[in-house]
Amino acid sequence: MKHILLFVFSTLVLNSCNSVKPGDSVLNENVPFREAKNYFVKNNLDAAIDNQKFETQQEFDQVFGMATTMGENGKPTPINFSKEFVVAQIEDPSIQSVSLKPISIRKNSNILEIKYRKVIGENQSYTTQTSMILIIDRKYEGDVNFVEVK
């Protein structure tokens, strides 16, 4: 009888430790994302911006414009701000060719850690302002932290 009670008690204790309670945060969760294409940084920005998260179409439109091109994939990626939000890494204007490649997004507690790689190319005869725009489902809301991976 003692063995059965001990077994039942230890089982209850172990099960209570494993249960996820409402409000508990997930650690190191992989976050799916889409990369937005065919947008450009408007000329009214002189440097990189402080707020890297866009939650409304109006906020997004203040910084980015649509860059529609010919062809099958020429339309800008659609963004549904009622279900999604956008994070963006915007570089300072440069005469060098720069590309930003997303690697991963992981959610730790309330922080979205976005790892990306920056590739610097040759000098150009004009100035560009490179950006990386990522679309994320609202269920992964959190503060944004971009981490450049060398």
Residue frames as a rotation matrix with the C-alpha (Angstrom) as fourth column:
MET 1
0.569 0.822 0.000 0.00
0.822 -0.569 0.000 0.00
0.000 0.000 -1.000 0.00
LYS 2
0.400 -0.508 -0.763 2.86
0.174 -0.775 0.607 2.39
-0.900 -0.376 -0.222 0.86
HIS 3
-0.640 -0.699 0.318 4.43
0.405 0.045 0.913 1.74
-0.653 0.714 0.254 -2.53
ILE 4
-0.138 0.678 0.722 1.20
0.973 -0.042 0.225 2.54
0.183 0.733 -0.655 -4.37
LEU 5
0.800 0.430 -0.419 0.70
0.535 -0.827 0.173 5.80
-0.272 -0.362 -0.891 -2.45
LEU 6
0.030 -0.884 -0.467 4.32
0.122 -0.461 0.879 6.78
-0.992 -0.083 0.094 -3.06
PHE 7
-0.657 -0.237 0.715 3.96
0.685 0.207 0.698 6.00
-0.313 0.949 0.026 -6.76
VAL 8
0.295 0.864 0.407 0.71
0.931 -0.356 0.080 8.02
0.214 0.356 -0.910 -7.07
PHE 9
0.728 -0.056 -0.683 2.19
0.331 -0.844 0.422 10.96
-0.600 -0.534 -0.596 -5.15
SER 10
-0.314 -0.933 -0.175 5.39
0.178 -0.238 0.955 11.05
-0.933 0.269 0.241 -7.23
THR 11
-0.461 0.245 0.853 3.37
0.887 0.164 0.432 10.80
-0.034 0.956 -0.292 -10.46
LEU 12
0.650 0.760 -0.006 1.22
0.760 -0.649 0.035 13.77
0.023 -0.028 -0.999 -9.43
VAL 13
0.443 -0.574 -0.689 4.28
0.133 -0.718 0.683 15.84
-0.887 -0.394 -0.241 -8.55
LEU 14
-0.613 -0.723 0.319 5.98
0.392 0.072 0.917 15.08
-0.686 0.687 0.239 -11.88
ASN 15
-0.151 0.647 0.747 2.82
0.976 -0.021 0.215 15.87
0.155 0.762 -0.629 -13.88
SER 16
0.781 0.462 -0.421 2.34
0.549 -0.829 0.109 19.19
-0.299 -0.316 -0.900 -12.13
CYS 17
0.004 -0.870 -0.492 5.92
0.095 -0.490 0.867 20.19
-0.995 -0.051 0.081 -13.03
ASN 18
-0.716 -0.331 0.615 5.33
0.563 0.248 0.788 19.44
-0.413 0.911 0.009 -16.72
SER 19
0.232 0.916 0.326 2.09
0.951 -0.143 -0.276 21.31
-0.206 0.374 -0.904 -17.25
VAL 20
-0.785 -0.403 0.470 2.12
0.535 -0.823 0.188 24.62
0.311 0.399 0.862 -19.08
LYS 21
-0.152 0.719 -0.678 0.16
0.785 -0.329 -0.525 27.32
-0.601 -0.612 -0.515 -17.33
PRO 22
0.608 0.411 0.679 -1.56
0.748 -0.584 -0.316 30.23
0.266 0.700 -0.662 -19.12
GLY 23
0.966 -0.248 0.074 0.81
-0.257 -0.953 0.163 33.17
0.030 -0.177 -0.984 -19.46
ASP 24
0.386 -0.879 0.279 3.95
0.220 0.382 0.898 31.04
-0.896 -0.285 0.340 -19.36
SER 25
0.526 -0.264 -0.808 6.38
-0.780 -0.528 -0.336 32.17
-0.338 0.807 -0.483 -22.02
VAL 26
0.942 -0.228 0.247 7.99
0.309 0.877 -0.368 29.81
-0.132 0.423 0.896 -24.48
LEU 27
0.361 -0.895 -0.263 11.76
-0.426 -0.409 0.807 29.75
-0.830 -0.179 -0.529 -24.60
ASN 28
-0.608 -0.783 -0.130 13.73
-0.414 0.174 0.894 29.43
-0.677 0.597 -0.429 -27.81
GLU 29
0.246 0.789 0.562 10.68
0.332 0.476 -0.814 28.91
-0.910 0.387 -0.145 -30.04
ASN 30
-0.800 -0.470 0.375 11.33
0.474 -0.110 0.874 28.91
-0.369 0.876 0.310 -33.78
VAL 31
0.012 0.803 -0.596 9.19
0.005 -0.596 -0.803 31.63
-1.000 0.007 -0.012 -35.43
PRO 32
-0.107 0.004 0.994 8.05
0.945 0.312 0.100 31.28
-0.310 0.950 -0.037 -39.06
PHE 33
0.000 0.063 -0.998 8.31
-0.056 -0.996 -0.063 34.37
-0.998 0.056 0.004 -41.27
ARG 34
0.531 0.087 0.843 7.99
0.831 0.141 -0.539 35.56
-0.166 0.986 0.002 -44.85
GLU 35
-0.529 -0.726 -0.438 10.32
0.522 -0.686 0.506 38.01
-0.669 0.039 0.743 -46.54
ALA 36
0.603 0.747 -0.282 8.58
0.286 -0.532 -0.797 40.95
-0.745 0.400 -0.534 -48.18
LYS 37
-0.439 -0.710 0.551 9.75
0.777 0.008 0.630 41.70
-0.451 0.704 0.548 -51.73
ASN 38
-0.330 0.200 0.922 9.40
0.785 -0.484 0.386 44.69
0.523 0.852 0.002 -54.05
TYR 39
0.873 0.428 -0.233 9.43
0.487 -0.742 0.460 47.49
0.024 -0.516 -0.857 -51.48
PHE 40
-0.089 -0.915 0.394 11.92
0.636 -0.357 -0.685 50.35
0.767 0.190 0.613 -51.21
VAL 41
-0.122 -0.051 -0.991 12.94
0.898 -0.431 -0.088 52.75
-0.422 -0.901 0.098 -48.44
LYS 42
0.772 0.496 0.397 11.50
0.618 -0.731 -0.289 56.18
0.147 0.469 -0.871 -49.16
ASN 43
-0.030 -0.849 0.527 13.93
0.631 -0.425 -0.649 59.03
0.775 0.314 0.548 -49.78
ASN 44
0.488 0.264 0.832 12.68
-0.319 -0.833 0.451 60.99
0.812 -0.486 -0.322 -46.76
LEU 45
0.966 -0.248 -0.069 14.82
0.171 0.419 0.892 58.81
-0.192 -0.874 0.447 -44.44
ASP 46
0.596 -0.803 -0.021 18.38
-0.722 -0.524 -0.451 60.01
0.351 0.284 -0.892 -43.97
ALA 47
-0.583 -0.803 0.122 19.62
-0.754 0.479 -0.450 57.14
0.303 -0.354 -0.885 -41.81
ALA 48
-0.666 0.312 -0.677 18.60
0.323 0.939 0.116 53.89
0.673 -0.142 -0.726 -40.17
ILE 49
0.102 0.813 0.574 15.39
-0.456 -0.474 0.753 54.12
0.884 -0.338 0.323 -38.13
ASP 50
-0.680 -0.318 0.660 15.02
-0.722 0.139 -0.677 53.46
0.124 -0.938 -0.324 -34.41
ASN 51
0.014 0.778 0.628 11.65
-0.643 0.488 -0.590 51.64
-0.765 -0.396 0.507 -34.46
GLN 52
-0.819 -0.449 -0.357 12.10
-0.563 0.511 0.650 48.41
-0.109 0.733 -0.671 -36.38
LYS 53
-0.746 0.633 0.207 8.55
0.574 0.769 -0.281 47.12
-0.337 -0.091 -0.937 -35.88
PHE 54
-0.834 0.528 -0.161 5.54
-0.533 -0.696 0.480 48.18
0.141 0.486 0.862 -37.95
GLU 55
-0.797 0.564 0.215 2.08
0.291 0.671 -0.682 47.24
-0.529 -0.482 -0.699 -36.70
THR 56
0.322 0.929 -0.181 -0.13
0.225 -0.261 -0.939 49.26
-0.920 0.262 -0.293 -39.07
GLN 57
0.339 -0.106 0.935 -0.25
0.940 0.083 -0.331 49.98
-0.043 0.991 0.128 -42.79
GLN 58
0.952 0.072 0.299 0.11
0.102 -0.991 -0.089 53.71
0.290 0.115 -0.950 -42.04
GLU 59
0.614 -0.785 0.081 3.35
-0.329 -0.162 0.930 53.21
-0.717 -0.598 -0.357 -40.07
PHE 60
0.094 -0.557 0.825 4.71
0.611 0.687 0.394 50.99
-0.786 0.467 0.405 -42.83
ASP 61
0.529 0.228 0.818 3.75
0.838 -0.291 -0.461 53.42
0.133 0.929 -0.345 -45.63
GLN 62
0.959 -0.230 -0.164 5.62
-0.170 -0.934 0.314 56.29
-0.225 -0.273 -0.935 -43.93
VAL 63
0.155 -0.975 0.158 8.91
-0.440 0.075 0.895 54.42
-0.884 -0.208 -0.417 -44.44
PHE 64
-0.649 -0.412 0.640 8.38
0.239 0.689 0.685 52.11
-0.723 0.597 -0.349 -47.44
GLY 65
0.002 0.617 -0.787 7.02
-0.854 -0.409 -0.322 52.49
-0.520 0.672 0.526 -50.95
MET 66
0.579 0.274 0.768 5.94
0.101 0.911 -0.401 49.84
-0.809 0.309 0.499 -53.44
ALA 67
-0.307 -0.744 -0.594 8.41
-0.711 -0.236 0.662 48.92
-0.633 0.625 -0.457 -56.17
THR 68
0.573 0.610 0.547 6.24
-0.043 0.689 -0.724 47.10
-0.819 0.391 0.420 -58.70
THR 69
-0.508 -0.752 -0.420 8.16
-0.583 -0.058 0.810 45.60
-0.633 0.657 -0.409 -61.60
MET 70
0.167 0.523 -0.836 7.24
-0.960 0.278 -0.018 43.77
0.223 0.806 0.549 -64.78
GLY 71
-0.607 -0.423 -0.673 6.84
-0.414 0.891 -0.186 40.02
0.678 0.166 -0.716 -64.75
GLU 72
0.096 0.692 -0.716 5.17
0.215 0.688 0.693 37.29
0.972 -0.220 -0.083 -62.78
ASN 73
0.160 -0.121 -0.980 6.79
0.974 0.183 0.136 38.15
0.163 -0.976 0.148 -59.44
GLY 74
-0.540 -0.459 0.705 6.67
0.504 -0.848 -0.166 41.92
0.674 0.266 0.690 -59.89
LYS 75
0.412 0.760 0.503 3.97
-0.057 -0.529 0.847 42.78
0.909 -0.378 -0.175 -57.35
PRO 76
-0.471 -0.537 0.699 4.93
-0.716 -0.229 -0.659 43.70
0.515 -0.812 -0.277 -53.78
THR 77
-0.756 0.151 -0.637 4.33
0.386 0.889 -0.247 40.95
0.529 -0.432 -0.730 -51.20
PRO 78
0.147 0.878 0.457 0.87
-0.132 -0.440 0.888 41.46
0.980 -0.191 0.052 -49.67
ILE 79
-0.902 -0.379 -0.207 0.78
0.183 0.097 -0.978 42.19
0.391 -0.920 -0.018 -45.92
ASN 80
0.181 0.983 -0.023 -2.36
0.282 -0.030 0.959 41.75
0.942 -0.180 -0.283 -43.81
PHE 81
-0.650 -0.558 0.516 -1.74
-0.245 -0.488 -0.838 44.00
0.719 -0.671 0.180 -40.80
SER 82
0.296 0.785 0.545 -4.82
-0.879 0.001 0.477 42.65
0.374 -0.620 0.690 -39.00
LYS 83
0.996 0.069 -0.058 -3.11
-0.048 0.952 0.303 39.24
0.076 -0.299 0.951 -38.74
GLU 84
0.386 -0.922 0.036 0.57
0.884 0.359 -0.299 40.10
0.263 0.148 0.953 -39.26
PHE 85
0.864 -0.266 -0.428 3.17
-0.092 -0.919 0.383 42.68
-0.495 -0.292 -0.818 -38.31
VAL 86
0.758 -0.624 0.189 6.42
0.313 0.093 -0.945 43.66
0.572 0.776 0.266 -39.99
VAL 87
0.629 -0.697 -0.344 9.96
0.179 -0.302 0.937 43.99
-0.756 -0.651 -0.065 -38.70
ALA 88
0.891 -0.311 0.329 12.63
0.292 -0.160 -0.943 45.66
0.346 0.937 -0.051 -40.78
GLN 89
0.215 -0.905 -0.367 16.37
0.607 -0.171 0.776 46.13
-0.765 -0.390 0.512 -40.68
ILE 90
0.927 0.107 0.360 17.23
0.349 -0.598 -0.721 49.31
0.139 0.794 -0.592 -42.58
GLU 91
0.063 -0.990 -0.126 20.84
0.971 0.031 0.239 50.17
-0.232 -0.137 0.963 -43.31
ASP 92
0.140 -0.154 -0.978 22.32
0.029 -0.987 0.160 53.65
-0.990 -0.050 -0.134 -43.66
PRO 93
0.970 0.161 -0.181 22.53
-0.158 -0.143 -0.977 54.95
-0.183 0.976 -0.114 -47.25
SER 94
0.126 -0.959 0.253 25.66
-0.049 0.249 0.967 53.67
-0.991 -0.134 -0.016 -48.97
ILE 95
0.291 -0.118 -0.950 27.41
-0.942 -0.212 -0.262 53.65
-0.170 0.970 -0.173 -52.33
GLN 96
-0.824 -0.564 0.060 28.38
-0.554 0.823 0.130 50.02
-0.123 0.074 -0.990 -51.69
SER 97
-0.069 0.757 -0.649 26.18
-0.523 0.527 0.670 47.16
0.850 0.385 0.360 -52.78
VAL 98
-0.804 -0.122 0.582 24.69
-0.588 0.305 -0.749 45.68
-0.086 -0.945 -0.316 -49.58
SER 99
-0.081 0.823 -0.562 22.38
-0.372 0.498 0.783 42.69
0.925 0.272 0.266 -49.16
LEU 100
-0.510 0.050 0.858 20.73
-0.852 0.104 -0.513 41.44
-0.115 -0.993 -0.011 -45.96
LYS 101
-0.319 0.335 -0.887 19.81
-0.318 0.843 0.433 37.77
0.893 0.420 -0.162 -45.67
PRO 102
0.309 0.470 0.827 17.53
-0.942 0.030 0.335 36.51
0.133 -0.882 0.452 -42.88
ILE 103
-0.704 -0.571 -0.423 18.81
-0.459 0.820 -0.343 33.39
0.542 -0.047 -0.839 -41.13
SER 104
-0.423 0.580 -0.696 16.31
0.681 0.710 0.178 32.70
0.598 -0.399 -0.695 -38.33
ILE 105
-0.244 0.395 0.886 13.84
-0.641 -0.751 0.158 34.16
0.727 -0.529 0.436 -35.88
ARG 106
-0.399 0.103 -0.911 13.56
0.597 0.784 -0.172 32.70
0.696 -0.613 -0.374 -32.40
LYS 107
0.291 0.568 0.770 11.31
-0.362 -0.679 0.638 33.85
0.886 -0.464 0.008 -29.59
ASN 108
-0.486 -0.442 -0.754 12.75
0.625 0.427 -0.654 33.84
0.611 -0.789 0.069 -26.08
SER 109
-0.512 0.449 -0.733 10.26
0.641 -0.369 -0.673 35.02
-0.572 -0.814 -0.099 -23.49
ASN 110
0.592 0.773 -0.226 8.98
0.447 -0.549 -0.706 38.28
-0.670 0.317 -0.671 -25.02
ILE 111
0.089 -0.656 -0.749 11.94
-0.561 -0.655 0.507 38.96
-0.823 0.375 -0.426 -27.33
LEU 112
0.947 0.132 0.292 12.12
0.184 0.522 -0.833 38.10
-0.263 0.843 0.470 -31.02
GLU 113
0.066 -0.983 -0.172 15.79
-0.243 -0.183 0.952 37.49
-0.968 -0.021 -0.251 -31.85
ILE 114
0.959 0.283 0.027 16.26
-0.008 0.122 -0.992 37.95
-0.284 0.951 0.119 -35.58
LYS 115
0.015 -0.991 0.130 19.55
0.125 0.131 0.984 36.66
-0.992 0.002 0.125 -36.94
TYR 116
0.968 0.245 0.049 20.69
0.091 -0.162 -0.983 37.91
-0.233 0.956 -0.179 -40.33
ARG 117
0.016 -0.976 0.216 23.80
0.790 0.145 0.596 38.09
-0.613 0.162 0.774 -42.47
LYS 118
0.771 0.113 -0.627 25.04
-0.175 -0.909 -0.378 41.30
-0.613 0.401 -0.681 -44.08
VAL 119
0.169 -0.690 0.704 26.99
0.872 0.438 0.220 40.93
-0.460 0.576 0.676 -47.33
ILE 120
0.482 -0.109 -0.869 28.86
-0.200 -0.980 0.012 44.00
-0.853 0.168 -0.494 -48.60
GLY 121
0.555 -0.211 0.804 29.70
0.776 0.478 -0.411 44.09
-0.298 0.852 0.430 -52.28
GLU 122
-0.423 -0.787 0.448 31.40
0.904 -0.398 0.154 46.48
0.058 0.471 0.880 -54.65
ASN 123
-0.572 0.166 -0.803 31.07
0.117 -0.953 -0.280 50.25
-0.812 -0.254 0.526 -54.88
GLN 124
0.116 0.689 0.715 28.29
0.967 0.087 -0.241 51.62
-0.228 0.719 -0.656 -57.07
SER 125
-0.769 -0.359 0.529 28.01
0.524 -0.828 0.199 54.91
0.367 0.431 0.825 -58.93
TYR 126
-0.105 0.813 0.573 24.86
-0.314 -0.574 0.756 55.76
0.944 -0.100 0.316 -56.91
THR 127
-0.856 -0.133 0.500 23.60
-0.510 0.056 -0.858 55.61
0.086 -0.990 -0.116 -53.33
THR 128
-0.093 0.845 -0.526 21.10
-0.113 0.516 0.849 53.01
0.989 0.138 0.047 -52.12
GLN 129
-0.428 0.052 0.902 19.47
-0.903 -0.078 -0.423 52.27
0.049 -0.996 0.080 -48.77
THR 130
-0.579 0.097 -0.809 19.17
-0.182 0.952 0.244 48.52
0.795 0.289 -0.534 -48.28
SER 131
-0.219 0.542 0.811 16.44
-0.973 -0.056 -0.226 46.98
-0.077 -0.839 0.539 -46.16
MET 132
-0.874 0.113 -0.472 15.28
0.060 0.990 0.124 43.55
0.482 0.080 -0.873 -45.06
ILE 133
-0.368 0.847 0.384 11.52
-0.918 -0.396 -0.007 43.36
0.146 -0.355 0.923 -44.43
LEU 134
-0.932 0.023 -0.361 10.11
0.066 0.992 -0.107 40.34
0.355 -0.124 -0.926 -42.61
ILE 135
-0.125 0.970 0.207 6.42
-0.759 -0.228 0.610 39.51
0.639 -0.081 0.765 -42.12
ILE 136
-0.948 -0.227 -0.224 5.47
-0.006 0.715 -0.699 37.66
0.319 -0.661 -0.679 -38.90
ASP 137
-0.066 0.960 -0.273 2.16
0.450 0.273 0.850 36.32
0.891 -0.067 -0.450 -37.57
ARG 138
0.047 0.167 0.985 0.72
-0.565 -0.808 0.164 38.40
0.823 -0.565 0.056 -34.70
LYS 139
0.929 0.326 -0.176 0.67
-0.058 0.597 0.800 35.41
0.366 -0.733 0.573 -32.36
TYR 140
0.303 -0.903 -0.305 4.46
0.911 0.368 -0.184 35.82
0.279 -0.222 0.934 -32.10
GLU 141
0.723 0.033 0.690 4.33
-0.002 -0.999 0.050 39.47
0.690 -0.038 -0.722 -30.89
GLY 142
0.600 -0.553 -0.578 7.32
0.759 0.166 0.629 40.64
-0.252 -0.817 0.519 -28.89
ASP 143
0.648 -0.505 -0.570 10.15
-0.370 -0.863 0.344 43.12
-0.666 -0.012 -0.746 -28.68
VAL 144
0.966 -0.251 0.067 12.57
0.160 0.374 -0.914 43.01
0.204 0.893 0.401 -31.59
ASN 145
0.442 -0.897 -0.028 16.31
-0.407 -0.228 0.884 42.38
-0.799 -0.380 -0.466 -31.40
PHE 146
0.940 -0.195 -0.280 18.32
-0.220 0.281 -0.934 42.11
0.261 0.940 0.221 -34.64
VAL 147
0.446 -0.835 0.322 21.60
-0.214 0.250 0.944 40.17
-0.869 -0.490 -0.067 -34.41
GLU 148
0.626 -0.328 -0.708 24.11
-0.763 -0.070 -0.642 40.30
0.161 0.942 -0.294 -37.25
VAL 149
0.727 -0.398 0.560 25.87
0.121 0.876 0.466 36.97
-0.676 -0.271 0.685 -37.80
LYS 150
0.180 -0.762 -0.622 29.33
-0.835 -0.453 0.313 37.20
-0.520 0.463 -0.718 -39.30
